[in-house]
Amino acid sequence: MARAQVRLDELVGYFDALEDPRSAVNLALAGCGVKGGQVIGATDKLGTEVAERPVTVPDLCCTFCRALKIDPRKENQSNVGRSLKIVEDGHAVKELFGA
């Protein structure tokens, strides 16, 4: 199992609705080639802000795609013919896979 500190800037509206002051959460991952026994990133002393090695939501989505062997930049077509990438930005957290 590995743990990562994830930035939640993109989901700020969700946490505002909950009146939650955090901009960081812990996330535990296992399986799909994830190298266990490691911590990636750190929060401040209060655990509310990312202090080291921030991971964005697009980074996390790219990481899930890598674990599932899916190209996150693959373009799919919507029902009206619009090209849509699985993930527009972000990069996989390669440390999770021992790379």
N, C-alpha and C positions, 0 to 999 in steps of 0.2 A: 504494500500500500504506500502511496506517496501523497503528500499534502502540498497544496499550492495556495499562495495568497492571490486572490483575484480582484481586480479593480471592477467596481460596479458603476462607473461614471455613466455608462450607457443606460443603466436601469435606475437612474436617480429618481425619476418620477414614481417608480414603484415604491422605493424606500421612503420618499417624501410622504406618500399616502399612508404609510405605516408609522410615520413620525419616528423613523429610525435614523440616527445620526451617522451610522457607519458608511464608509466608502470602501470597505474591504471585508472579505469573508474568507474563511478557511474552506478548502474543498479537498476531500479525500477521493483518490482515484485508485482503481485496482483492475487487473486483467488487461487484455488486449495489448500485451507487450509492455505495459507500464512497469518500469524498474521500481521495486518497492524499497522501503526503508529510507526514504529521503524527504527532505523538506525543501521546497523551492520558494524563495522569497521570504519576507518578514514584514510584520506590522510594527507600528509604534508601540510604546509601552501600554497604551490603553486598548490596543487591538482594533482601533477604528480607522486608521489610515495605512496605506501601503508604504512601507519604508524602504524596501529592497526588492528588486526584480518584479516589477508590476506585470500582471498578465491581464490583458483586456478580454472582453467577451468575444470579439472576433478571434483573438489568439486561442481561446478555449475551444471555439467551434472548429478552428483549423486543427487543433490537437485531436478532437474527437474524430474528425475526418481522417487524419493520419492513422489513428488507431484502427479505424475500420477500413483502411486502404481505399479511401474515396478521395478523388482529386477535388480539393475545396474550390478551385478556380473553374471547374467544369461549368460550362454554360448550358442551361436547360431552357426550353422554350415555354413561355406561359401559354394559356389557352387563347391569347390574342396575338401570339407570335413575338412577344417581347423576350429578349435574351435576359436571363437571370443567372447570376453565379450563385453557387451554394453559399460561399462566404466572399464578400467583396474585398475586405482588408484582413490584416492579421497574419500571424505566422504561428506554426505549431510550436509548442513548448518542447523542444527537442531533448532537454535534460530529463524529461519524464521517461524517455525511452532509452536512456543510457548513452545517447549520442552527444 
